[in-house]
Amino acid sequence: MKWLVGGIVLLVFLAGARAEDELEVETVEADLGASREGSRTDSEVVDREEEAIKLDGLSVAEMKQLRDKAEKHAFQAEVNRMMKLIINSLYRNKEIFLRELISNASDAIDKIRLLSLTDKSQLSATDELSIKIKADKDNHILSITDTGIGMTKQDLINNLGTIAKSGTADFLNKLQDASSSEQMSDLIGQFGVGFYSAFLVADKVIVTTKHNDDIQYIWESDSASYSVVEDPRGDTLKRGTTISLVLKEEAYDFLEQDTIRDLIKKYSQFINFNIYLWGSKTETVEEPIDDEEEETAADDTKEEDAPKDEDEDGVVEEEKEEEEKKPKTKKVDKTTWDWELCNQSKPIWTRKPAEIEDAEYDEFYKSITKDKTGPLTRIHFVAEGEVTFKSLLFVPGSQQSEEFNKYGQKKDSIKLYVRRVFITDDFQDMMPNYLSFVRGVVDSDDLPLNVSRETLQQHKLLKVIKKKLVRKTLDMIKKIDEDKYNEFWKEYSTNIKLGVIEDTANRTRLAKLLRFVSSADGKLTSLEDYVGRMKEKQEHIFYMAGGSKEEVEKSPFVERLLKKGYEVLYLTEAVDEYAISALPEFDGKKFQNVAKEGFSIDGDTEAAKARKAELSERFEPLLKWMGDEALKDHILRAEISERLTNSPCALITSKFGWTANMQRIIQSQTHSKSQDMQRDYYLNQKKTLEVNPRHPLIKELLRRIEDNPADPTAKDMALMLYNTATLRSGYMLKDTVNFAEHIESMMRETLGVSAEEEIEEEEELPEEAEGEDDEGEEEEEIDDGEGEEEGETHDEL
């Protein structure tokens, strides 16, 4: 037993020794430097951290020493509460952090420039006024440097430790109150709420700043607290501020050159000062060839050369001599790093219109709209009063065909800038829906910069801007030359008519822009020109609505008006009748739809009244018979007409009823209730039948009624007249079968076919027996078989 235990102990000891030997061998053979995990020693971590901090030129020891002696500060009580509000609510789009920081940098530069106007020494440290942005992908740091006014130590504590101050607004307010250059110099650069948007993308923010009146300081914060310490490197900035953002992992995309460049062009391309981006570009350059490369190339040339004739050798030697005289170079791809100017476009709207050429306007329009055709017209103005802003608006040369499918949706038609900083183009209420085709920019110094578009949308000054924009746009359209206006009207007529319906405040202005085809010359005319051509005692502007010009020209409603020399406007688009219905009057003249009751062509003279009374008395039997007997289920009443010349009769709707054109539009709408009581009421409303007392059919019908009121032929003819009047007036027949039967009976009478003659019965085709069909099929099969046998025999032969 002892031997057994001793053997087991020996085996365990030997196994452990072998394992230890193997472990030692593996440790010796493995190369720690080749393993990324194995190389993560404490010293190398320190080296990497030191490399990251070299961005500021400070070692780890120096940085640790700085942090130890830095003044620690806690944000004000309201800052901690509001930080979450800013990051989560005030700014919903993280990319705007760059817009805010560039805007702050621009404000800081603007302030030092303003102070230098009265004190040249303000720019003694450096006269450069620019913003520079640099991305460090290795250390995930984005830096924005400006040569602005900078901040003192107290400024850092007062302004970056407080969240509710808007430095720019305070600066401008105090600047107006400042009475001396000394007071102006005391107005230091301040950051507003926008600075804290940096924490949207950064875990840590480091601000290095130098003010003319103080030494250089470093401010550092992780959004919970902050510290301020003197910069041991000295005055490296000369003057200005550098904001270094240690980005969060999800924000690494903001280190890409293309991303930064696109954001600068989107939000800050019109900043007054140059914005530079540290970037690389690869270009092909020619470099001199080394001696070794020349020898290799010469050897290759000798090998390629084959024996040649003497003449050829002479030519080759001459070419070689010429080549030897030229310096030997080669093309190589070379990557260079340099500062790239990102805001070459200048804010054209800030210049005076007299200084800008048409080509510059066209280029600017193309840059903001991506439209290659150019604008139809433009307006460039400065609005002053309750709010001051500059604006440049364009009307595109054409409108997309699907534009009205998106009517009422948000559009990026007007770009809003505040102090040349792009805020948004996603405003629902910057322009009314009917003017959504207008493109342009609005730039105001009176709007707050450091709020989101959701907050800005409710700003009271924005409503004032919208009001002025609409009026300036309508003035711009009104001033379009007459030869170009037809081109505008072809593209945007529906928009203007929708404006008449929707915009009650500007309805009078919009009415002056309307154009309709006139019966006078068949061309478009304005309401102003129509009123100028009206007859002396004409009280109404006459119009007729229909599906086409041909339809309204031949309508019975315009017959007598045209004969008497009255001008009638032809409304041939679906929206026309709606638009005119929304206009109560124009230049003191009311509109009159000639398909409705309520007007008199003959006027109120004694002669006109006498003739009307005489005709009414003469045709009283016919009118009463139609209304009470023959057509009592179809019409409201029958009257003598003043508007008919060639037609025997027509259906006239009430003053507030639907015309045939309106009924057609309403019935064609797919998005409507199936059981709409209001619609059914108007569609089934009875109408007045106006008869032409001079028409022979009406005279004959009167004679028959006077002879025999129960005459069946007269009753049939009255119903036929009603049906034809319904069609002539543009309405749909309710009983088309009955109308067709009436026409058929009249055709029988005209052709001499008896009304009692019946339609000939259809002759039935004889049916074949089933047995016969089967026999026929069998015979076909036999024939097919015989044909196959004959074919086979033929093949054998």
Disulfide bonds with the S-S distance in Angstrom:
none
